[in-house]
Structures are given as C-alpha cells and as structure tokens.
Amino acid sequence: MASASIKRQRKRKRQDQDGEPEFQVAPMVDVLLVLMLFFMAITSTETLKKDPNLILPEANHGKKPQAGDQKHMVTVNIGWDKPTNSPLFNMDGHPFATADALSPLLADKRSRDQNMNVLIRADTEVQYSSVADLMNACAAAGVGSVTFAVINNPNKKGSTAAPDAPAAN
C-alpha cells in the first residue's frame, strides 16, 4: 500500500512540473472582496452628501470646483417643506431645525480643518432668508469660503459647468 501512494506522489510531481501551473482562486476572491468593500464605503459617504429630492437652481456661468476644494468641502442641503413653509437643513445625513443649530458643528469642523469650505445645495423653493441664515451661521463659525451648487443649463449660451457643479462664490 505504501508503494502505491509513493508512486502516485511521484506521478503527481511529474505532472505538476510538466503541465501548466494551477490558477489560484482564493487570492483573487480576497482581492475582489476588498475592492467591493472599498467601493461600498465610498458610495455610502457620497450618498449622504447629496439629497436627490432637491431641485437645484439653474445658472448660466457656473464653474466646476477645483480638485483641491473637494477634499475640504462640507455639504449642507436646504430643502423646503411645503406643508409647514419652513426650510429643512441637512448636513452629513443629520437634519437640523435651524441654520443656527449648524453653527457649532461647522465651528468644530473648521477647528479641525482650516481650509474647510461649505457647499450650499438649496432647493429652488427655498426662500433667500433661509440661505442668508445659513451664510450667517457659516460666518459665525469662521468659515470664509461658501459656494453654491447649481445645475448647468445646456440650452443657455455661455454655460460651461457640469450638472450639479458649485458656482463661484
């Protein structure tokens, strides 16, 4: 019996040396799982910043954000609740009752990142006074750079920004 198993081992060694190498599946599965987790993590953070229910205003001369600004950008969404005629402030997936309630959180983020800027995504229904309140809250928090997200209207001449690009402040 021992001689038969030795012969099989010798035969198997000869076949491995003569044949093509075997394809290893386990390392490929590991790599795919890591990539899948990476893309899932990136997708969920991006979803929190953009509210699909907002209808952004149109602009003729919106500009695309610079590459370095995206890293330091904090997005604040302002929706409009028609039944109560009141603004709905939302930052990082958390709702806030007023713009003043955002000020301490913005100040905390500003203390950790001196280059922080705020991107305001306001619905077309939102009254200007609500946007002004948010801008005052940003000023109280020490944020000096505020931009607005707009939709580029391709039917108007002179438009150069991509859809949902922040306009210049």
C-alpha positions as CSV (number, residue, x, y, z in Angstrom):
1,M,0.0,0.0,0.0
2,A,2.9,2.4,0.8
3,S,4.5,1.8,-2.5
4,A,1.2,2.7,-4.3
5,S,0.9,6.0,-2.6
6,I,4.6,6.8,-3.3
7,K,4.0,6.0,-7.0
8,R,1.0,8.4,-7.0
9,Q,3.0,11.2,-5.4
10,R,5.8,10.8,-7.9
11,K,3.4,10.7,-10.8
12,R,1.6,13.9,-9.4
13,K,5.0,15.7,-9.1
14,R,5.9,14.8,-12.7
15,Q,2.5,16.1,-13.9
16,D,2.9,19.4,-12.0
17,Q,6.4,20.0,-13.4
18,D,5.4,19.1,-16.9
19,G,1.9,20.8,-17.0
20,E,0.8,24.4,-16.7
21,P,0.6,26.0,-13.3
22,E,-2.7,25.9,-11.4
23,F,-4.8,29.0,-11.2
24,Q,-5.2,30.1,-7.5
25,V,-8.8,31.2,-6.9
26,A,-8.6,32.1,-3.2
27,P,-6.3,35.2,-3.6
28,M,-8.5,36.5,-6.4
29,V,-11.6,36.2,-4.2
30,D,-9.8,38.1,-1.4
31,V,-8.9,40.9,-3.8
32,L,-12.4,41.2,-5.1
33,L,-13.9,41.3,-1.6
34,V,-11.5,44.1,-0.6
35,L,-12.4,46.1,-3.8
36,M,-16.1,45.5,-3.1
37,L,-15.8,46.8,0.4
38,F,-13.8,49.8,-0.7
39,F,-16.5,50.9,-3.3
40,M,-19.3,50.2,-0.9
41,A,-17.7,52.6,1.7
42,I,-17.1,55.3,-0.9
43,T,-20.6,55.1,-2.3
44,S,-22.3,55.4,1.1
45,T,-20.4,58.6,2.1
46,E,-21.2,60.2,-1.2
47,T,-24.9,59.4,-1.0
48,L,-25.1,61.2,2.4
49,K,-24.0,64.5,0.9
50,K,-26.4,64.8,-1.9
51,D,-30.2,64.9,-1.4
52,P,-31.9,63.6,-4.6
53,N,-35.2,65.3,-3.6
54,L,-33.6,68.8,-4.1
55,I,-34.3,70.7,-7.3
56,L,-31.2,72.9,-7.8
57,P,-31.5,76.3,-9.5
58,E,-30.1,76.8,-13.0
59,A,-27.1,79.0,-13.8
60,N,-25.6,80.3,-17.0
61,H,-22.0,80.7,-15.8
62,G,-21.4,78.0,-13.2
63,K,-17.9,76.8,-12.7
64,K,-16.6,73.4,-11.8
65,P,-14.9,73.1,-8.4
66,Q,-11.2,72.9,-8.3
67,A,-9.7,69.5,-7.5
68,G,-8.3,70.5,-4.1
69,D,-11.5,72.0,-2.8
70,Q,-13.4,68.7,-2.8
71,K,-11.2,67.3,-0.1
72,H,-12.1,70.2,2.4
73,M,-15.7,70.6,1.3
74,V,-18.7,70.3,3.7
75,T,-22.1,70.0,2.0
76,V,-25.2,71.5,3.5
77,N,-28.6,70.7,1.9
78,I,-31.5,73.1,2.3
79,G,-34.9,71.7,1.3
80,W,-38.3,73.3,1.6
81,D,-41.2,71.7,3.4
82,K,-44.3,73.0,1.6
83,P,-46.9,72.0,4.3
84,T,-45.1,73.9,7.0
85,N,-43.5,76.5,4.8
86,S,-40.2,76.0,6.6
87,P,-36.6,75.2,5.5
88,L,-35.1,71.8,6.1
89,F,-31.4,71.9,6.9
90,N,-29.4,68.7,6.5
91,M,-25.6,68.1,6.9
92,D,-23.9,64.7,6.7
93,G,-27.3,62.9,6.8
94,H,-28.4,64.7,10.0
95,P,-31.4,67.1,10.0
96,F,-31.2,70.4,11.8
97,A,-34.2,72.6,12.8
98,T,-32.4,76.0,12.1
99,A,-29.3,77.3,10.4
100,D,-28.1,78.5,13.8
101,A,-28.0,74.9,15.0
102,L,-25.4,74.1,12.4
103,S,-23.0,76.8,13.6
104,P,-21.4,74.9,16.5
105,L,-20.9,71.8,14.3
106,L,-19.4,73.9,11.5
107,A,-17.1,75.7,14.0
108,D,-15.9,72.3,15.3
109,K,-15.2,71.1,11.7
110,R,-13.4,74.4,11.0
111,S,-11.2,74.0,14.0
112,R,-10.0,70.6,12.6
113,D,-9.6,71.8,9.0
114,Q,-8.6,75.4,8.5
115,N,-9.1,75.1,4.7
116,M,-12.7,74.0,5.1
117,N,-15.3,75.4,2.7
118,V,-19.1,75.0,2.6
119,L,-21.1,73.9,-0.4
120,I,-24.7,75.0,-0.1
121,R,-27.2,72.9,-2.1
122,A,-30.5,74.8,-1.8
123,D,-33.8,73.8,-3.4
124,T,-35.4,76.3,-5.8
125,E,-38.3,76.6,-3.5
126,V,-36.1,77.8,-0.5
127,Q,-36.5,81.4,0.4
128,Y,-33.5,83.7,0.3
129,S,-33.8,84.4,4.0
130,S,-33.1,80.8,4.8
131,V,-29.9,80.8,2.6
132,A,-28.9,84.1,4.3
133,D,-29.4,82.5,7.7
134,L,-27.1,79.6,6.7
135,M,-24.5,82.0,5.4
136,N,-24.6,83.9,8.7
137,A,-24.1,80.6,10.6
138,C,-21.1,79.9,8.4
139,A,-19.7,83.3,9.2
140,A,-20.3,82.8,12.9
141,A,-18.4,79.5,12.7
142,G,-15.4,81.2,11.0
143,V,-16.0,79.7,7.5
144,G,-14.8,82.2,4.9
145,S,-15.5,80.2,1.7
146,V,-19.0,79.4,0.7
147,T,-20.1,78.1,-2.7
148,F,-23.5,77.2,-4.2
149,A,-24.4,74.1,-6.2
150,V,-26.3,74.8,-9.4
151,I,-27.4,72.9,-12.5
152,N,-25.8,74.0,-15.7
153,N,-28.5,74.7,-18.3
154,P,-27.2,73.4,-21.6
155,N,-29.8,75.3,-23.6
156,K,-28.4,78.7,-22.5
157,K,-25.4,80.1,-24.2
158,G,-22.1,80.6,-22.3
159,S,-22.6,77.8,-19.8
160,T,-19.5,75.8,-19.0
161,A,-20.2,73.9,-15.8
162,A,-21.1,70.3,-15.4
163,P,-24.5,69.4,-13.9
164,D,-24.7,69.9,-10.1
165,A,-21.5,71.9,-10.1
166,P,-20.9,74.6,-7.5
167,A,-21.0,78.1,-8.8
168,A,-18.3,80.6,-7.9
169,N,-18.8,82.5,-4.7
